[in-house]
Amino acid sequence: MLRGALSGFGAVASQAHLPGWRLRPDVVLAAIHEPSPERRHQAHKLLKNVRIYDDLDLMLEGEAPDFVDIASPPAFHGAAARKALAAGAHVLVEKPLCLDPAELDDLEKAAAANHRVLMCVHNWKHAPPYRKAHQLISSGRLGRIFHLALTRWRSGPAGAGGTAINGERWRTDLNSGGGILIDHGWHALYLAQWLMGGAAPMTVSAWLDRPDGAAVEDFADLRLEYPDRRLASVNLSWRAIVRRTSAALFGADGALEIDGDRVVLTDRSGKIEDHSGADQPDDSYHAAWFAGMAAEFVDAIAQGGGGAIAASNLAEAKAAVCAIAAARRSAAAEGAPTRLF
């Protein structure tokens, strides 16, 4: 039985992480760390026989958990992960793993030195439409993938109008790690890498925009170049009139279109196959997908530090944080192609 602790008890923790962990008979959540009094009160109402702390250091010292699941705003991820690793815990971090490539390198070294697993919540890989896409690619149905396009349109950032308990206002706060490039871009970047067979992009060209007076960008358009002249396009917006989550993948032998939970394959002969499946409603938290992520993390702990599951996840996280940093440099240079590494 693994004893875990949650650091941060906002909406994503209460609506996705907590339900996901509750599905696992081999895991018990022993403690919660949350600085906000309102959210500590919410945790008390939802959880019985779980100790709740306002100080992370005290929780780590008093509980000695096997793992810590970090679900605080992005600006706090790196420091919390460093403390948890130093305390001997395995660490799972809500996206983004951290905000700076150099910090990620330091965290990776700390995990290796302590023989602990460090992973980021890449939950969109557990969304049924994208798992189906990956299965079709892996089976060779599309042939060599040479281009993919990912679209995430929203009418505004999730949780911006919530209360002190369930709000997620960090998305519009520069100091908290906000902006659509972090919020939705991280997901698009690891998904693109996974669907491209694990290859990291080499360069990114970016155009970012924000409303007058806003602290963070609410629109991002990215072009990523991969080895062997393969391309990915990513379009992200909080300005949309309609909500849309879609993708298009083009290969030598077929094309795959994803729109919500609809998945359609068209092969080279023009034959159309519907691979759609039922999924949960398209909300911001996706508890069922986190359950898949929790299972992946538990399997990684069983493999031990340096295992294949954690290594693949960290490779995606490293490419994502480097791509976001390169995208900001590219946007500042009027969209010039910018190398990631």
Summary of the structure (lengths in Angstrom):
residues: 341
radius of gyration: 19.7
end to end distance: 39.9
largest distance: 63.3
contacts: 1203
relative contact order: 0.16
helix: 40%
strand: 25%
